[in-house]
Amino acid sequence: MTLSYQQKIAACVLALYWPALFILAHIPIPHVVQEADVSDKSLHFLAYLILTFLIWSTVSGDRKVKWRRASPWLVLFVILVYGILDEWLQSYVAGRSCDVRDFFMDLAGALAGLILSSFLTFWLAALFVAAIFIFGITNVARANVADLLPVMSAFFYLFAYAVLTTLWLQCLEHYLPRLRLQRITIKWVILALAVPAFLLLTVKLASVILNRTFIVRDMLISAAGIGVVVVAVCLVPLFRRTAR
């Protein structure tokens, strides 16, 4: 069976994400996480939202969830079994415990991932998952994580918004082929920046409303992640013309 482009991407990310998720869930809670007063229920939801999206995309590629078929229920069953096993094993880890509420948040994340894929195909669903993840991680800690881990915080903002912008450009390429970049235009640049910039402003506004610390540095790093991707994509036609 030949895998589609979307399935290959999802499978590669899943091969890295799932083992990393298992390891992080079965080690003692890092001291910095405790200091940041992170909402573990939100982390469970986000973790299983991403996991479910990746598993579904690996199985079905660009196809939407059809609840009358067996495949989404099989994916949900796998997630439920893993969630139960995950919570049970955590009872043997120092500082962790088996929590039924965590399991229900895992289930909520799994259902959210499948429901999202019921309405959206791969690239749009991936864009929404990335946006939800960025919004959640940015506002999941009550303390300022940037003060506790400045280097990791900077890397997160740079990498997260670069990935988000890449997904948005893939959406433009896939769903609006007439806007495919053949040469640099102001219209294309504005459209390429619009959604990532809107999310960045929305996340920062939510942080202010939720009484999180507003740090200009984080916003600048996020904007740099967006800008790097857009500039890199804009340079591709120039290199092609130079090569010709």
C-alpha positions in Angstrom: 0.0 0.0 0.0 1.4 3.4 -1.1 1.2 6.1 1.5 0.1 9.6 0.5 2.3 12.6 1.2 0.1 13.6 4.2 0.4 10.1 5.6 4.2 10.1 5.3 4.4 13.4 7.2 2.0 12.3 9.9 3.8 9.0 10.3 7.2 10.6 10.7 5.9 13.1 13.2 4.0 10.4 15.1 7.2 8.2 15.2 8.9 11.0 17.1 5.9 12.4 19.1 4.5 9.2 20.6 7.7 7.9 22.2 8.5 11.4 23.5 5.0 11.7 25.0 5.4 8.3 26.7 8.8 9.2 28.2 7.6 12.6 29.4 4.5 11.1 31.0 6.5 8.5 32.9 9.3 10.5 34.5 9.0 12.5 37.7 7.4 15.9 37.1 10.2 18.4 36.4 10.8 21.0 39.1 10.4 23.9 36.6 6.9 22.6 35.7 5.9 22.7 39.3 7.3 26.2 39.7 5.4 27.4 36.6 2.1 26.0 38.2 1.1 24.4 34.9 -2.4 23.0 34.5 -1.8 19.3 33.9 -5.4 18.8 32.7 -4.8 21.2 29.9 -1.6 19.4 29.0 -3.4 16.1 28.9 -6.0 17.5 26.5 -3.4 19.1 24.2 -1.2 16.0 24.2 -4.0 13.6 23.2 -5.5 16.1 20.7 -2.2 16.0 18.8 -1.8 12.2 19.3 -5.2 11.5 17.9 -4.8 13.8 15.0 -1.5 12.2 14.1 -2.8 8.7 14.4 -5.9 9.5 12.3 -3.8 11.2 9.6 -1.3 8.3 9.5 -4.2 5.9 8.9 -6.4 8.0 6.6 -4.2 10.8 5.2 -6.3 13.6 3.8 -9.7 11.9 4.4 -12.2 13.3 6.8 -13.6 11.2 9.7 -16.7 9.3 8.7 -18.3 8.1 12.0 -20.3 5.4 10.2 -17.1 3.7 9.3 -15.1 1.5 11.7 -11.7 3.4 11.3 -12.4 6.4 13.7 -13.8 4.1 16.3 -10.8 1.9 16.0 -8.5 4.9 16.5 -10.6 6.0 19.5 -10.3 2.5 20.9 -6.5 2.5 20.6 -6.4 5.9 22.3 -8.6 4.7 25.1 -6.5 1.6 25.7 -3.3 3.6 25.6 -4.8 6.3 28.0 -5.8 3.6 30.5 -2.3 2.0 30.3 -0.7 5.4 30.5 -2.5 6.4 33.7 -1.9 3.0 35.3 1.8 3.1 34.6 2.0 6.6 36.1 1.0 5.2 39.5 4.5 3.6 39.6 6.3 6.9 38.9 7.5 9.0 41.8 5.4 12.2 42.1 2.7 11.0 39.8 -0.5 9.1 40.3 -3.3 7.4 38.4 -6.0 10.1 38.0 -9.4 9.4 36.5 -9.8 13.1 35.7 -6.6 13.0 33.6 -8.0 10.1 31.7 -11.2 12.0 30.9 -9.1 14.9 29.7 -7.2 12.5 27.5 -10.6 11.3 26.1 -11.7 14.8 25.6 -8.6 15.6 23.6 -9.0 12.4 21.5 -12.6 13.3 20.7 -11.7 16.9 19.9 -9.0 15.6 17.4 -11.5 13.3 15.7 -14.2 15.9 15.6 -11.8 18.4 14.1 -10.9 15.9 11.4 -14.6 15.3 10.7 -14.9 18.8 9.3 -11.4 19.6 8.0 -8.9 17.8 5.8 -5.3 17.3 6.7 -3.6 20.7 6.2 -6.5 22.8 7.7 -6.8 20.3 10.6 -3.0 20.5 11.2 -3.2 24.3 11.2 -6.0 24.3 13.8 -4.2 21.7 15.9 -1.0 23.9 15.8 -3.0 27.0 16.7 -4.8 25.3 19.6 -1.5 23.9 20.9 0.2 27.3 20.7 -2.7 29.1 22.4 -2.9 26.4 25.1 0.9 26.2 25.9 1.2 29.9 26.0 -1.6 30.3 28.6 -1.4 27.0 30.4 1.1 28.1 33.0 0.2 30.6 35.7 3.8 31.7 36.2 5.9 33.1 33.5 7.8 30.2 31.9 10.1 32.6 30.0 11.6 33.7 33.3 12.2 30.1 34.4 13.5 28.7 31.0 14.4 31.7 28.8 16.2 29.6 26.2 13.6 27.0 25.9 10.8 29.6 25.8 12.6 31.5 23.0 13.0 28.2 21.0 9.4 27.3 21.5 8.1 30.6 20.2 10.4 30.6 17.2 9.8 27.0 16.2 6.0 27.0 17.0 5.2 30.0 14.9 7.5 28.9 12.1 5.6 25.5 12.0 2.3 27.3 12.1 3.3 29.6 9.2 4.5 26.6 7.2 1.2 24.9 7.7 -0.7 28.0 6.7 1.3 28.3 3.5 0.6 24.7 2.7 -3.1 25.5 3.1 -2.8 28.3 0.6 -0.9 26.0 -1.8 -3.4 23.2 -1.4 -6.8 25.0 -1.2 -6.1 28.1 -3.1 -3.9 27.0 -6.1 -4.6 30.2 -8.0 -2.5 32.0 -5.4 0.5 29.7 -5.9 3.6 31.8 -5.6 5.2 32.2 -9.0 6.7 35.6 -8.2 6.8 37.9 -5.1 3.7 40.1 -4.8 2.5 42.3 -2.0 -0.9 40.5 -2.0 0.7 37.2 -1.5 3.0 38.4 1.3 0.0 40.1 3.1 -2.0 36.9 2.9 0.9 34.8 4.0 1.4 36.9 7.1 -2.3 37.5 7.9 -3.2 34.3 9.7 0.0 33.7 11.7 0.0 37.4 12.7 -3.7 37.2 13.7 -3.0 34.2 15.9 0.0 35.9 17.5 -2.1 38.9 18.4 -5.0 36.8 19.6 -2.7 34.7 21.9 -1.1 37.8 23.4 -4.4 39.5 23.9 -5.7 36.4 25.7 -2.6 36.4 27.9 -3.3 39.9 28.9 -6.9 39.1 29.7 -5.8 36.1 31.7 -3.3 38.2 33.6 -0.3 36.5 32.2 2.9 38.5 31.8 3.1 40.3 28.5 6.7 40.0 27.2 7.6 42.0 24.1 10.6 39.7 23.5 8.4 36.6 23.1 6.3 38.5 20.6 9.3 39.6 18.6 10.7 36.0 18.6 7.3 34.7 17.4 7.2 37.4 14.6 10.8 36.3 13.6 9.6 32.7 13.3 6.8 33.9 11.0 9.0 36.2 9.0 11.8 33.6 8.4 9.4 31.2 6.8 7.7 33.8 4.6 11.0 35.2 3.5 12.4 31.8 2.7 9.4 30.9 0.6 9.6 34.2 -1.2 13.2 33.6 -2.1 12.4 30.3 -3.9 11.2 31.9 -7.1 14.2 34.1 -7.2 16.6 31.1 -6.9 14.6 29.3 -9.6 14.9 32.3 -12.0 18.6 32.6 -11.2 19.2 28.9 -11.9 17.5 29.2 -15.2 
